[in-house]
Amino acid sequence: MLTKPRYEGLIRTFNCKVLISAFVLSLALPFGDVSATTLPYTTRTQNYSSWSPATQSDTNTTGMAGATVALPSSISSAEVNPAGFAMETGSLSAQITRVSITDTEIQPNGQSIDSSQWGLGVSPPPWGVSISYYSPMTESDTYISPITLTPQKTEVSFKELRFTVARTFWKSRIAIGVSAELDKAVREIGSFSYNSYAPSFALGALFRTLDHIFIGTSYLPPMTIGPANQPDNNQLPGFNQAVLRPSQLTFGLGWVPNRFFKAGASLAYVGDTDNTALLYDQTVGTGNHPTWIPRLGASYVLVQYSNFSSELALGSYFASSRFGGDSSRVHATSGWDVNPYFVNIGLGFDLTKNYHNFMIGIGIDIVRTLRTFDIIPKDPTPPYNGFFPRMDVVSADGLPDAMTQGEIKTTSPPTLSDVGKIVGNVPGNIVDKAEGKPTTVEVDRRKQDVKNKKGRSKKTPVPTPSPSVQ
């Protein structure tokens, strides 16, 4: 639901980028007066809008202000461009992100609003496939019905389940992605539910140059999920209205010279959603005219060791007002991730006038956990053993193969068959570790150590110089 731009509260985001699974825990804290609010109308006559300019994502994507249409390298950042699953995401990735927001403009009593993202992607070159889930916006609170004068839990939300297929062409210079969507409009008040579904799609494309410059574009068509085919309730006449999603056409540029730095810029055209209004006050219209949303962001790995890394993201975006008489706002965003061993700790914010979005993230990276306990092999990417790696040097190391096809790498990431073998060994290695037996990773490492020791023990014969001819 399009909201007036004022968020106040605490966001706890739990983000796990994992190989085969992840877990997430979330805590939402309400702020302000949590007493129920009486709805100021007795009959609903306006539809609902399902879009907001606010960036609600993982710490890094939020820190980059959502400027990722040309940099869709994760489940969250690929929400805006499905082509990323064939070119910029890893060979196997998953993510779970849960966000709780307190927004006193759309829910005056300060009750938290929950949204979430999750997904699983597999990218065997030249293909990329994924299943992902996004909840772009939710209005959910306890309101007092002016008809019955009783408080009722009320929710209007929009949810997207996407099945994506993407492929690279022309020696991985171009990637095309198509998502088939099953969208759900949720309208619930008390014991009455007016949920309905509709199909839709999303399109995305990426083009890369030899200098690691990326051009991205994506398109989401407008759609309307009409009222559910159910009789009206006695809590709020007319509550069962349509939910509208505006059309979205986005263009962007990205630069990824190496695995330590990325920068992106995007410009989105968002169509109108006429005759839509906020749930708590239907005199506040949403999306009465089209808007343009420019975004700019960058992310830099401050330090990367084998068991420790830290990344900082900065960005800004201009949120054109979709409310009559309200001013547009410039947002400042930031995200800071610290990753000791297998723990992910993130801090982030999105700030502007009358808008405060503060993020605290804690999570577990299952891949690094399994590497720490020798369940799967160590990351073949060479770590940069120091602080502040150079961000301007073009290097293919550590980047997905589709992003760097034809370039020289000192180390190569595991192939799809390697990943399959690694995953297949995980159950047995967990049992062996629990029983105190060496895992296949430890056995292979010992064999490699013996081989290296033998190689060092061999003395290279010193050639005897031939006698000079007098």
Secondary structure, 3 states (H helix, E strand, C coil): CCCCCCCCCEEEECCCCECCCCCCCCCCCCCCCCCCEECCCCCCCCEEECCCCCCCCCHHHHHCCCCCCCCCCCCCHHHHCCCHHHHCCCCEEEEEEEEEEECCCCCCCCCEEEEEEEEEEECCCCEEEEEEEEEEEEEEEEEECCCCCCEEEEEEEEEEEEEEEEEEECCCCEEEEEEEEEEEEEEEECCEECCEEEEEEEEEEEEECCCCEEEEEEEECCEEECCCCCCCCCCCCCCCCCEEECCEEEEEEEEEEECCEEEEEEEEEECCCCCEECCCCCCCECCCCCEEEEEEEEEEEEEECCCEEEEEEEEEEEECCCCCCCCCEEEEEEEEEEEECCEEEEEEEEEECCEEEEEEEEEECHHHHHHHCCCCCCCCCCCCEEECCCCCCCCCCCCCHHHCCCCCCCCCCCCHHHHHHHHHHHHHHHHHHHCCCCCHHHHHHHHHHHHHHHHHHCCCCCCCCCCCCC
